[in-house]
Amino acid sequence: MNGKELFNISTAYQNRLLAGDGPFTKECQSILSTRLGGLPVYLTQSGTAALELCLLSLNLNSTDEVIVPSFTFVSCANAVLIAGGTPVFADISECTQNLSFDSVVRLINENTKAIIIVHYAGICSELTEILYHAKSKGIIVIEDAAHCLGSTLDGRELGTFGDFGCFSFHETKNITCGEGGALVVRDIALVERIETIREKGTDRSRFLRGEVDKYTWRSCGSSYLPSEVTAAFLRAQLDDIDVVTTWRANCWKLYHELFKELESANFVRRPHIPDHVTINGHIYYLILPSLQVRHNVITSLKRLRIQTTFHYVPLHNSPFGMQFRHDKSGMKNSLDAGSRLVRLPMWFGLSDAAIELVANSMTLILKSQRSVDG
């Protein structure tokens, strides 16, 4: 917190404007739009809501397929189902833990309506290749940029390349309001439909701008607006995007340097950063040799009061996800990430000394493990 959050919340209360699309919501949308290339931005209740909102605008039916990475949060697949489509699971790249271009190409068919690109850990995916191929086939591209605010490709913010960009301000994200999100819309022709769905299927947004003399029910929709209290908190956080991004990126770089020797000795695999990409330091992870080694590392570090954790269970391998199509050529990288990836402590304010303690402790544990294994 930068200290202005409670003041802003108090101001919202004093203004007696607590519902969505008040002054703080509009300020947040304006700040984000300026940062994201001037594209229209709509605050939502969550990153999940942003995904649902853009997918609902596509008028999917049960034969329409949307390709999503298996190694991601379940919101991607749920949003496709809620919008009436069918998720199809692709493998990820071994280098970046992001959607594999080769896997995507194998899955595309006449039913493919959209592709959801997830930039895991705030690191750019094989974005250019997937975008070019999708465009050549008339396929919509949605960027799940939940981890990404502050990360760029060629100096341009991730989340602004596809037809839609979906951001999250969950409490685990670099910039937060507890629960919140934002949808970026590239196709201006879809703006009116997005506004209608977001406002319970009504043209209330047009009414508030004075474009119609009353508003009425126009289509299916729901309530995707966050409250002014949420927006007031977020407004304060947005002032510190660059400060938070710089701090976390520096933490990320220190971790990366400290684990260089361990990677050279084949104890771990470090994250890979593609050319022309800048990172926001959202997550620092390592790929360990096996599931058992990861379990031992997490358990041993916990005894030292150092919290580390794994991440997603691959969706294609989950009880509900098994019913949906996936890349039959193999999902090895998704399964590897699900069983071998470990996330290290990362937050704004994390000290160099704490990072060195984590790195040194993990190094001792891994070397001790190898010695025991013989």
N, C-alpha and C positions, 0 to 999 in steps of 0.2 A: 504493500500500500504506500502511496506517495503522500498521504496526509489529507488529500482533498476529497476523498471518497465520502466520508461522513458529512462533510460540509455540503457536498452536492446533493446527497440524499435528503438532508434537512431542507435544502432549497426547493427540491421537488415537492416535498411535503407542504412547505409554506406556499408554494404556487398553486396548491390544490389540483395538481395535474399529475395523477399517478398512473393512468392508463397508458397504453402504447401510443407511439407517434407524437409525443410531446416535444418540447424544446430540446431536451437532452438527447432524445432519439435522433432528431434531425441534425444536431451538432455532430454526434458520433458518425452518422452516415456521411456527412459532408467531409469530415476529417479522413475517413477511410476512403471515400471516393477520390479525394485529392491524392492520397498516397498510392492508390491503385489505378492510376492513369486516367482519372476522370470518369470511370465507368459507373453506372447506377449501382448503388449499394442499399440493401435492405437488411436492417437488424432483424434477427429472429430469436426465438427462445433458446436455441442451441444450434450446434453444428449439425446435429441430426435433423432438426427442423429445416435448416437450409437445404440439406440434401433432399428431404421430402418435398419441399416447395418447388425446387427446380424440376424434379422428376415428375411431379403431378402436372407440371405445365406441358409435358411432352405427350399427354394423352395416350399412354401405353395401354396395351392389352396383353393377355396372357401368352400370346405367341411372340410378343416383342421381347428380345433378349438384351440385357445390359451386362457387359463384361466388367467384372470387378476383381481385384486381387484377392486371393484366398487369405493371405496374411494381412489382415486389416481388422478394424473394429466392426462389429456386427451392424452398425448403423447403415453402412453402404448397402448391404444386402436387404436389410429391413425396409429401407427407403424405396428400393426397387419393387418389393412386394406390395407395400402400401400403395404405391402408384399404379399397381395392376400389372406390372411386368414380371419377368423371370430373370433372376440373377444367374450368371454363368461365371465360374471361377477360373481365373488364370493364375499361372505361377508367377513368381517374382524373380528379379535378377539377383544373382549371388553377390554382386558388388554393392548394390544400394538397398536391397530389401524392398525395392519398388517394382511395379508392374513390368513384366518382361515383354518387350516388343515381339519377340519370336512367339511367345505363348499367345499373345493377343491375336497375331496374324493367323495362327492355327485355329482359333476359335470363331473368327468372324465368318458369318454366313448371311443368307438373305434375310434372316430375322433380326440381325444385330441392329439395334436402334441407337445405342449409346455405349460409351466406355467411361468408367469412372477411374481416373488416375489419382492415386493416393501418393502424396510426397511424404514418405515415412521419415520421421525424426527431423522434418524440416529440410530434407535433402532432396534435390530435384530428381525426378524419375527420368526415364528415356522419353522425355516429353516431346522433343522435336520430331523424332521418328514416328511416334504414335499419332501426333497431331496431323502430320503430313498424310499418313496412310488413311486415317479416319476421314479427313477432308476429301480425299480422292474418292471415297465411297459414300459420302453424304451422311456420315455417322456423327452424332453429337458427342462432344467431349466435355466431361464434367471433371473439374479439378477438386478433389477433396484436399483442401489446403488447411485442414484443422491444425496441423503442426507448424504452419509455414509463415505466419506473419513476420516479416523482416528478412525472409530468405529470398534470394533472387537468382535469375538466370540472365546473363548478359546485362546486368544492372536493372532488370525489370522484375517486379515482384511476382513470385509464384501465386497462382490463383487468378491471374489476368490473361492467361494464354488461351484457355478453353472457352467454350460457349458459356459456361458457368464456373464460378469459383465459390467454394463453400468453406467458411472459416469458423473456428470454434473459440469461445472465450470461457470454456470450462475452467474450474479452479486449478486444474493441472497444467493449463497452458501458460505461455509466457506473459500474455496480457489477459486478464481475467475479470469476470463480473460474477463469478460463482457458476452460473449457468447462462450461456448466451452464445449467439452466433451471428453470422452475416452471410448474405448471398450477394455475389457480384454477377451482374447480367451483362453479357457482351452484345447480344442481339436485341436491339432497341424494339424490334417488332414484338418481342415477348414481354416487354415491361408491363403493358396493361394487363395481360393475363396473370403475370406474377403478382401484381398489386391486388387483383381481384381474388385470387386464391388465398393470398395472405390475409385478406380482410373478410373472411368467412364467406367468400363467394359473392361479395357485393362490390359495387363501384364507389364505395365510401371515399377512397383516396381521391377520385375525380371530384366528388362532391366537396371535399374539404379544400380543393384547389379552385372551386368555383366553376368547374367545367360542366357540371350538370346541376339542376336546381333541386334535385333530391336523389337519394341513393336507394338502390333496390338490389334484390338477389339476381345475380347474373349467371352463376355457375356453381358447381360443387367447390367447396373451399373449407378452410378451417381458420383457427386463430393462431397465427404464427408470430404475433407481435410480442416483444418483451415489454415489461412494465417500465415506466419512467424511473422507478427506483433502481432497477437493473441498469438502465441506460445511464443514470446519473453516476453510478459506481464506475461503469466502463469509461465514461467521459474523462474521469480523473486518470484512469490507467493509460488512456491513449496519449497523454502528455509525455509518457515515459517510454514509448516504444523503442526509441533509439538507445536510450540509456540501458534498458533491460537487455536489448539485443546485443549490445556491445559487451556487457558483463558476461552474459551467458556464452557468447561466442568465444570469449577469452578463456572461460572455464573449459569449454569444449576443446580448445586448442592445447591447453595444458594437459588435460587427460590424454589427448592424442600423442603428444610428445612423450609423456611418461610411459606409455604402453608400446612405444616403438621397438624397444629392445625385446620385449616379451613376444611381440609379433615375429620379429626376426628369428627367434628361437622356437617358433611354431607352437607357442602356448595358447595364443589367441589370434583372432583376425579382427583388425580394426575397421571402422567404417571407411568407405571410399567416397571421396568427394569428386564428382565429375568436373571437367574443365568449365571455366566461365560461370561457376556457381559460387555464391556466397551463402553461408549458413547462419541461422539465428540461434544455434546452441540449444535447441529445444530438448533433445535427448542425446546422451552419449551412451552407446551400447558397445558390447563386444560379442563376438561369436566364439563360444568355447568349444572344446573338442567333442563333447558328448553331453547327453542329458544328465548322466550321473555326475560328471564333473561340475556341471552347472548347479545341480542340487547341492553338492558338497561345498561349492564356493558360497552360495547364498546362505546355507546353514552356518558355515564357519564365520562369515562376515556378520551374521546376525548376533553371534555370541560376542562379537566385538562392538556391538551396538551400531553397526553400519548396515543400513537398509538397502538392499538391492532386490531386484525383482525381474521376472521374465515378462513377456508381453502376450501377444495374441495366440489363441489356439486356432490353427488354420480352419477357415470356415468350411471348406469342402470336406473336412474330416470330422466335423461336429455332428452331433445326433440329428439336428434339423437340416444341416447343409448337405448331407449325403444324398438327398433326393434330387439335387440339381446337377446339371451338366458341368464338367470340368475338363481341363486339358488332359486328355488321355495319354499324351506323350510323356507325362510325368509332372509331378508337383514337388520334386525333391527339395527345391530351395525353400518353398513354403514350410515343408515339414522340418527342414533343418533349422530355420529361424524359430519355428514354434518350440523346438526342443533344445536349442543351443544358445539362443540370444539371451543376454542378461543386460539390464539397464542399470546404470550407476547413478548415484545421487547427483541431482542437478537442480539448482534453484538460484534465483536472483539473490545475491548476498553470500553465496557459497565462497569460502575462502580458499586461497592457494594451499594453505596448510592442510585443510580438510581433504582437498583433492589429492595431495601427496600422501596423506594417511590412507586413503582408499586404495590408491595405486600400489603403495608399498605393501599393504596388507594382502591385497589380491595376489601380488607377485609372490609373496612368501607362501601363501596357501597353494597356489598352482605348482610352485617348485616342490613343495613338500609332497603334494599329491603325486607328482611324477616320480619322485624318489620312492614313495611307498609302492607305486604300481610297478616299479622296477624297470 
